Amino acid sequence: PRPLQSGRVDETVSALPRPAPEILRGLLVTRAVVVSTLLLSALLIQLTFSIWLPLAPIYWLAAAAYSTSLLALATLRSVDPGVNAVIQILGDLAVVTGLVWVSGGPDSGFTFLYLAVVVYATLAFGKGGGLVTAGLASVFYAVLLQLIHSGALHPPRTDELPPRVWTPGQLAGNVVTNVGAFAATALLVSAASEKLRDARLLAERQKAEVARLQALHSSVLASMSSGVVTTDPGGTITFANAPAGELLRRRPEELVGRPLAETGLVPPEPKDAAASPGNELLRFEGNGTPLGPDVYFGVTVTPLRDGEGRTTGRILIFQNLTELKKLEGEVRLKEKLAAVGELAAAIAHEIRNPLASISGSVQVLSATAPPGSSERRLMEIVVQESHRLSSILEDFLKYGRPREQAIEKVDAAAALRDVVTLLVHSDELSPRHEVSLDLEPPSVEIAADPGQLRQVFWNLLRNAVAAMPDGGRLSLEARVDGGAWSLTPTASPIAYGVVGLLVAAAALWLVVRPPVRRVRTAGGASGDVTDPLASWKAMDDGQDPTDSEGERA
């Protein structure tokens, strides 16, 4: 025959299943317990009943069993677990066969130990390993009976009773019965072990899922901005998440086991109602916590139920509402101030009418007083102060009741020329001031409120003149550049005025910077016009405002 190659041996070893270490250790312990029990039982029987037993072979068998256990224990880490289990199974089959021979062969009552070997072989290697072990046990047992029946091997005598004589048919029946028992044991144990393995895998999966859900539950509770507290029916806290400890400024471990009333989250009056299982949802707001009256909490109380729907306690979810309460107070204050402002505006509007009547009446009376008299001078003072008071009321009403914008097409260049004309002929300018205006193009239409646009121009020019109290030159330059109409006033020689006006000009350029379209001016030349409404509409439609160019006559 061809020698067995080492590569095939390695493949055979690697193909063996790997029994779990706990199975191998359990096999070692079980063997030691069974062998020690049998040895001790034989000694007690011989000493108690004065029956002679062949203890020498039993000692040799016990020594062989212990040796197998020591060898398996010594090679538990160095030898492959499958090879280790095979060595133990073969050694156990040999020891059980010897024990059956010592105890009478076919008359032995220890043939059930074959079943034990088949059982742990099935647990270690599955159904295939159990059936192979059952076959080996059948071969060991059948060979032993054949040797005893042929006279080649005689069992030791235990007493003076003659041994039972077995016919070949009886021996064959005995062998067949035991072989069937071995095979049935292997099949039953393999089926039970598979179910047990499936149940163990299912339990492990469920355990892993429960661990995952617990980790998720803990993560969710720890990540919440709201505090979560659970109580038992008696009002004792059973759980508190980390935000609950932060909001109450206590560690969650300190809250667990304490009465809920100590936290001050729930008022003492509805405590019984909160504990009643009939109330499904309760909400509270208050500042009764030990943190002081300036700290407000909003609390929602819901029932805590088990899997059968029975109420086992309460869940409290709460948040710190201190900042929200402050904002509510500020909103209420602003509402009151707005109401006072509306009332003041109404009063100012009502004052204007009698003030106008007073001013008109005094002007009529002043006409009857002699020119240069003290009476006429006093009446003129009354009229001037009435005008000043009317101007103050007008400014207040503009601030308190700003009118809605009336957007329409406005010639910005013409409006600027009108405002410059008014400024030149007003008392704002002195002979030391000079104003120059450079408009290119001379006509530019934009969509704006005419009154507000003129007011912007007027305020800008007045600020420019105020920046030159000792006189100077105010240069106004209006251009269309890059799709925007811009006005740049320059005051000289005061540097501060130049800087201030340039900043103001930049602000005005931002206000009236729309896309530009071409128009024909009054002189027949075409110029650029601006349309802020077109710019806003283009942006609303998702277009680039600078692309909205067109032509019109």
C-alpha positions in Angstrom: 0.0 0.0 0.0 1.0 3.6 -0.7 2.2 5.5 2.4 -0.2 8.2 3.6 1.2 11.6 2.6 1.6 14.3 5.3 -0.4 16.7 3.1 -3.5 14.4 3.1 -3.2 14.1 6.9 -3.2 17.8 7.3 -6.2 18.1 5.0 -8.0 15.5 7.1 -7.2 17.3 10.3 -8.3 20.6 8.9 -11.6 19.1 7.8 -12.5 18.1 11.3 -15.0 20.2 13.1 -13.7 22.4 15.9 -15.4 21.5 19.2 -15.9 24.3 21.6 -13.3 24.4 24.4 -16.1 24.2 27.0 -17.2 20.8 25.5 -13.6 19.4 25.8 -13.3 20.6 29.3 -16.7 19.2 30.2 -15.6 15.8 28.7 -12.5 15.7 30.9 -14.5 16.5 34.0 -17.3 14.0 33.2 -14.8 11.2 32.6 -13.0 11.8 35.9 -16.3 11.8 37.8 -17.6 8.6 36.1 -14.4 6.6 36.5 -13.9 7.7 40.1 -17.5 6.8 40.9 -17.2 3.3 39.3 -14.0 2.6 41.1 -15.4 3.7 44.5 -18.6 1.7 43.9 -16.6 -1.5 43.2 -14.6 -1.1 46.4 -17.7 -0.4 48.5 -19.6 -3.4 47.0 -16.7 -5.8 47.7 -16.2 -4.5 51.2 -19.9 -4.4 52.1 -21.3 -7.6 50.5 -18.1 -9.8 50.7 -18.2 -10.4 47.0 -15.0 -10.9 45.2 -14.5 -8.6 42.3 -11.6 -8.5 39.8 -10.3 -5.2 41.0 -6.9 -5.5 39.2 -8.4 -5.1 35.7 -10.6 -2.3 37.0 -7.5 -0.5 38.3 -5.9 -0.8 34.9 -9.0 0.5 33.2 -9.2 3.4 35.7 -5.5 4.2 35.1 -6.1 4.1 31.3 -9.1 6.5 31.7 -7.0 8.9 33.9 -4.1 8.7 31.4 -6.4 9.6 28.6 -7.7 12.6 30.5 -4.2 13.8 31.4 -3.0 13.4 27.8 -6.0 15.4 26.6 -5.5 18.1 29.2 -1.8 18.4 28.4 -2.5 18.8 24.7 -5.6 21.0 25.0 -3.8 24.1 23.9 -1.0 22.6 21.7 -3.1 20.1 19.6 -6.0 20.8 17.3 -9.3 20.7 19.2 -10.7 18.2 16.7 -7.7 15.8 17.1 -7.9 16.2 20.9 -11.6 15.2 20.9 -10.9 12.1 18.6 -8.1 10.9 21.0 -10.5 11.2 24.0 -13.4 9.4 22.1 -11.1 6.5 21.0 -9.7 6.2 24.5 -13.1 6.2 26.1 -14.4 3.5 23.6 -11.4 1.3 24.6 -12.0 1.8 28.3 -15.7 1.1 28.1 -15.0 -2.1 26.1 -12.6 -3.2 28.7 -15.2 -2.5 31.5 -17.8 -4.5 29.6 -15.3 -7.4 29.3 -14.5 -7.3 33.0 -18.2 -7.2 34.0 -19.2 -10.3 31.9 -19.3 -9.4 28.3 -22.9 -9.9 27.0 -24.1 -10.1 30.6 -22.5 -6.7 31.5 -24.7 -3.9 32.6 -22.2 -1.2 31.6 -23.0 -1.2 27.8 -24.9 2.0 28.4 -21.6 3.8 28.7 -21.2 3.4 25.0 -24.3 5.6 24.7 -22.5 8.2 26.8 -19.5 8.2 24.4 -21.9 8.5 21.4 -23.7 11.4 23.1 -20.6 13.6 23.6 -19.2 12.7 20.2 -22.5 13.9 18.7 -22.3 17.1 20.7 -18.7 17.6 19.6 -18.9 16.7 15.9 -22.6 16.8 15.1 -24.7 14.0 13.5 -21.9 12.7 11.3 -19.5 12.4 14.2 -22.2 10.7 16.3 -23.0 8.1 13.7 -19.3 7.3 13.2 -18.8 6.9 16.9 -21.9 4.7 17.1 -20.4 2.5 14.3 -17.1 2.3 16.2 -18.9 1.4 19.4 -20.8 -1.3 17.5 -17.5 -2.7 16.1 -15.8 -2.7 19.5 -18.8 -4.4 21.1 -19.3 -7.0 18.4 -15.6 -8.0 18.2 -15.5 -8.3 22.0 -18.6 -10.7 22.0 -17.1 -12.7 19.1 -13.8 -13.2 21.0 -15.6 -14.2 24.2 -17.9 -16.6 22.3 -15.0 -18.2 20.4 -13.1 -18.7 23.6 -10.2 -16.6 22.6 -11.0 -14.2 25.5 -12.6 -15.2 28.8 -14.0 -12.6 31.2 -12.7 -12.8 34.7 -14.8 -14.8 37.2 -16.5 -12.8 39.9 -17.9 -15.6 42.0 -18.6 -19.4 41.9 -21.7 -19.1 39.8 -21.4 -20.6 36.3 -21.5 -18.0 33.4 -24.6 -17.8 31.3 -24.4 -19.7 28.0 -25.4 -17.5 24.9 -26.4 -19.1 21.7 -25.2 -17.5 18.4 -28.7 -16.2 17.7 -28.9 -14.6 21.1 -25.5 -13.0 20.7 -26.6 -11.7 17.3 -29.8 -10.2 18.8 -27.8 -8.6 21.6 -25.4 -7.0 19.1 -28.2 -5.8 16.8 -30.1 -4.3 19.8 -27.1 -2.4 21.0 -26.2 -1.2 17.5 -29.7 0.1 17.0 -29.6 1.8 20.4 -26.2 3.4 19.5 -27.5 4.7 16.1 -30.8 5.9 17.6 -29.0 7.8 20.3 -26.7 9.5 17.8 -29.7 10.6 15.7 -31.8 11.8 18.7 -28.9 13.7 20.3 -28.0 15.3 17.0 -31.5 16.5 16.4 -31.7 17.8 19.9 -28.3 19.4 19.7 -29.2 21.1 16.4 -32.3 22.6 18.0 -30.3 23.6 21.0 -27.7 25.2 18.7 -30.4 27.1 16.8 -32.0 28.2 20.0 -28.5 29.4 21.3 -27.9 31.3 18.0 -31.4 32.9 18.2 -30.8 33.8 21.9 -27.4 35.3 20.9 -29.0 37.3 18.1 -31.7 38.5 20.4 -29.2 39.4 23.0 -27.2 41.4 20.5 -30.4 43.1 19.3 -31.4 43.9 22.9 -27.9 45.3 23.5 -28.1 47.4 20.4 -31.5 48.7 21.3 -30.3 49.5 24.8 -27.3 51.4 23.4 -29.6 53.3 21.1 -32.0 54.0 23.9 -29.2 55.3 26.1 -27.8 57.3 23.2 -31.1 58.9 22.4 -31.8 59.8 26.1 -28.3 61.2 26.5 -28.5 63.2 23.3 -31.9 64.8 24.1 -31.9 68.5 25.1 -34.9 67.8 27.4 -34.7 66.1 30.8 -36.4 62.7 31.1 -37.4 61.3 34.5 -39.4 58.1 35.3 -41.1 57.4 38.6 -42.9 54.4 40.1 -46.6 54.6 41.2 -45.4 56.0 44.6 -43.6 59.0 43.1 -40.1 57.7 43.6 -37.6 58.5 40.8 -36.4 55.3 39.0 -34.5 56.8 36.1 -33.0 60.2 35.1 -31.0 60.9 32.0 -27.9 63.1 31.8 -29.8 66.3 30.6 -32.1 65.9 33.6 -29.2 66.1 35.9 -27.8 69.1 34.0 -31.1 71.0 34.1 -31.6 70.3 37.8 -27.9 70.7 38.6 -27.6 67.4 40.2 -26.1 64.1 39.1 -28.5 61.6 37.7 -27.4 59.0 40.3 -28.4 61.3 43.1 -31.9 61.8 41.6 -32.6 58.0 41.4 -34.4 56.8 44.5 -35.4 60.3 45.7 -39.1 61.5 45.9 -40.2 63.4 42.9 -41.6 66.2 45.2 -38.0 67.1 46.1 -37.3 68.3 42.5 -40.2 70.8 42.5 -41.1 70.0 38.9 -44.7 69.0 39.7 -46.7 71.3 42.0 -47.9 69.7 45.2 -51.6 70.3 44.5 -52.0 68.1 41.4 -49.7 65.4 42.6 -52.5 63.0 43.3 -54.0 63.8 39.9 -50.6 63.1 38.3 -50.5 59.7 40.0 -53.9 58.8 38.9 -53.9 56.3 36.0 -56.9 58.0 34.4 -55.0 61.1 33.4 -53.2 60.4 30.1 -51.4 63.7 29.7 -50.6 66.5 32.1 -48.6 69.7 31.5 -47.2 72.1 34.1 -45.2 75.3 34.2 -43.6 76.7 37.3 -40.6 77.9 39.1 -40.9 75.9 42.3 -37.6 74.0 41.9 -34.8 74.5 44.5 -32.9 76.5 41.8 -34.9 79.6 42.7 -38.0 81.6 41.4 -36.1 82.9 38.4 -35.8 79.5 36.8 -38.9 78.3 35.0 -39.6 74.7 33.8 -42.2 73.3 31.5 -43.1 69.7 32.4 -45.1 67.1 30.5 -46.3 64.0 32.5 -47.5 60.8 30.7 -48.2 57.3 32.0 -45.5 54.7 31.9 -47.0 51.3 30.9 -45.6 47.8 30.7 -46.1 45.3 27.8 -49.6 44.5 29.0 -50.8 48.1 29.1 -50.8 48.4 32.9 -49.6 51.7 34.4 -46.3 51.1 36.2 -45.4 54.7 36.8 -45.0 58.1 35.1 -42.6 59.7 32.6 -41.7 63.4 33.0 -40.2 65.3 30.1 -39.2 68.8 31.1 -37.3 71.8 29.6 -35.9 75.0 31.0 -38.2 77.8 29.9 -36.3 80.7 31.5 -35.1 82.3 28.3 -38.5 81.7 26.7 -40.2 83.5 29.6 -37.7 86.4 29.2 -38.5 86.6 25.5 -42.2 86.6 26.2 -41.8 89.4 28.7 -39.8 91.4 26.1 -42.5 90.8 23.5 -45.2 92.0 25.9 -43.2 95.1 26.7 -42.7 95.8 23.0 -46.4 95.4 22.4 -47.2 97.9 25.2 -44.7 100.3 23.8 -46.2 99.9 20.3 -49.6 100.6 21.8 -48.2 103.7 23.5 -46.6 104.8 20.2 -49.9 104.4 18.3 -51.7 106.4 21.0 -49.0 109.1 20.9 -49.3 109.3 17.1 -53.1 109.6 17.4 -52.7 112.4 19.9 -50.2 114.2 17.7 -52.5 113.9 14.7 -55.3 115.4 16.8 -53.1 118.3 18.0 -52.2 119.3 14.5 -55.8 120.5 13.7 -56.2 122.9 16.6 -52.6 124.0 16.2 -53.3 125.0 12.6 -56.4 126.9 13.8 -54.4 128.8 16.4 -51.7 129.7 13.8 -54.3 130.9 11.3 -56.2 132.9 13.9 -53.1 134.6 15.1 -52.0 135.5 11.6 -55.4 137.1 11.0 -55.1 139.1 14.3 -51.6 140.1 13.5 -52.9 141.9 10.4 -54.9 144.3 12.6 -51.9 145.2 14.8 -49.7 148.2 13.8 -46.4 147.2 12.1 -43.5 147.3 14.5 -45.7 147.1 17.6 -45.0 144.7 20.4 -48.4 143.0 19.9 -47.5 142.2 16.3 -44.1 141.0 17.3 -45.6 138.7 19.9 -48.1 137.3 17.3 -45.3 136.6 14.9 -43.5 134.7 17.6 -46.6 132.7 18.2 -46.9 131.8 14.5 -43.2 130.8 14.3 -43.5 128.6 17.3 -46.7 127.1 15.9 -44.9 126.3 12.7 -42.0 124.8 14.6 -44.3 122.7 16.7 -46.2 121.6 13.6 -42.8 120.5 12.0 -42.0 118.5 15.1 -45.4 116.8 15.0 -44.9 116.1 11.3 -41.5 114.5 11.9 -43.0 112.4 14.7 -45.9 111.2 12.5 -43.5 110.2 9.8 -41.6 108.1 12.3 -44.6 106.7 14.1 -46.8 106.1 11.0 -44.5 105.6 8.0 -46.6 105.6 4.9 -46.5 102.8 2.4 -44.1 103.2 -0.6 -45.7 104.2 -3.8 -43.3 102.7 -6.4 -43.5 104.3 -9.9 -41.2 105.3 -12.7 -39.2 108.4 -11.6 -36.6 110.4 -13.5 -33.8 110.3 -10.9 -31.7 112.9 -12.8 -34.6 115.4 -13.0 -35.4 114.8 -9.3 -31.8 115.5 -8.4 -31.8 118.7 -10.4 -35.0 119.9 -8.7 -33.5 119.2 -5.2 -30.3 121.1 -6.1 -32.3 124.0 -7.3 -34.2 124.1 -4.0 -31.0 123.9 -2.1 -29.3 126.7 -4.0 -32.3 129.0 -3.3 -32.7 128.0 0.3 -31.2 129.4 3.5 -29.0 126.3 3.8 -26.3 127.8 1.5 -24.2 130.9 2.2 -22.4 133.0 -0.4 -19.2 131.0 0.5 -20.8 127.7 -0.8 -20.7 126.6 -4.5 -22.6 123.7 -6.0 -21.8 122.0 -9.4 -23.9 119.2 -11.0 -22.6 116.8 -13.6 -25.3 114.3 -14.9 -24.5 111.7 -17.5 -26.9 110.7 -19.0 -29.2 113.7 -18.4 -32.2 111.5 -17.9 -32.4 108.2 -16.0 -35.6 106.5 -15.0 -35.8 104.2 -12.0 -38.6 102.5 -10.1 -38.8 104.3 -6.7 -41.0 106.3 -4.4 -40.8 109.9 -5.7 -41.2 111.5 -2.3 -38.7 109.2 -0.5 -36.2 109.6 -3.3 -36.3 113.4 -3.1 -36.0 113.1 0.7 -32.9 111.0 0.3 -31.4 113.6 -2.1 -32.3 116.5 0.2 -30.8 114.8 3.3 -27.7 113.9 1.4 -27.1 117.5 0.2 -27.9 119.0 3.6 -25.4 116.7 5.2 -22.8 117.7 2.6 -23.4 121.4 3.3 -23.3 120.8 7.0 -19.9 119.2 6.6 -18.6 122.5 5.2 -19.6 125.1 7.8 -16.9 127.6 6.6 -17.9 127.2 3.0 -16.6 125.1 0.1 -17.4 123.5 -3.2 -19.9 120.7 -3.5 -19.5 118.6 -6.7 -22.3 116.2 -7.6 -21.5 113.5 -10.2 -24.1 111.0 -11.4 -23.1 108.1 -13.7 -24.4 104.8 -15.0 -21.7 102.2 -14.5 -21.8 98.4 -14.4 -25.6 98.3 -14.5 -26.1 100.8 -11.7 -26.9 104.5 -11.4 -24.7 106.1 -8.8 -24.4 109.6 -7.3 -21.1 110.7 -5.9 -21.0 114.0 -4.0 -17.6 115.5 -3.2 -17.0 118.3 -0.7 -13.8 120.3 -0.5 -11.6 121.5 1.0 -12.5 119.7 4.3 -11.2 116.1 4.3 -13.7 114.9 6.9 -16.6 116.0 4.7 -15.1 114.2 1.7 -14.9 111.0 3.6 -18.4 111.3 5.0 -19.9 112.1 1.7 -18.1 109.2 -0.1 -19.6 106.8 2.5 -23.0 108.2 2.0 -22.6 108.0 -1.8 -21.7 104.3 -1.4 -24.9 103.7 0.6 -27.0 105.5 -2.0 -25.3 103.5 -4.8 -26.3 100.2 -3.0 -29.9 101.4 -2.7 -30.5 102.3 -6.3 -28.3 99.6 -7.9 -30.7 97.7 -10.3 -30.1 96.2 -13.8 -29.9 98.8 -16.6 -32.1 99.2 -19.7 -31.6 101.6 -22.6 -34.1 104.5 -23.1 -34.3 107.5 -25.3 -34.0 110.9 -23.5 -35.8 114.0 -24.3 -33.0 115.3 -26.4 -33.1 112.3 -28.7 -30.1 110.5 -27.3 -30.4 107.1 -25.8 -29.4 106.5 -22.2 -29.3 103.8 -19.5 -32.2 103.5 -17.0 -32.6 101.3 -14.0 -35.4 99.2 -12.7 -35.1 97.7 -9.2 -38.4 95.9 -9.6 -37.0 94.1 -12.6 -34.0 93.1 -10.5 -36.1 91.7 -7.7 -38.4 89.9 -10.2 -35.4 88.4 -12.0 -34.0 87.1 -8.7 -37.3 85.6 -7.7 -37.4 83.8 -11.0 -33.9 82.4 -10.4 -32.3 84.6 -13.2 -29.2 86.8 -13.1 -30.4 90.4 -12.7 -27.6 91.6 -15.0 -29.1 89.7 -17.9 -32.4 91.6 -17.9 -31.6 94.1 -20.6 -34.0 95.4 -23.2 -34.8 98.1 -25.5 -37.7 100.5 -25.6 -38.4 103.7 -27.5 
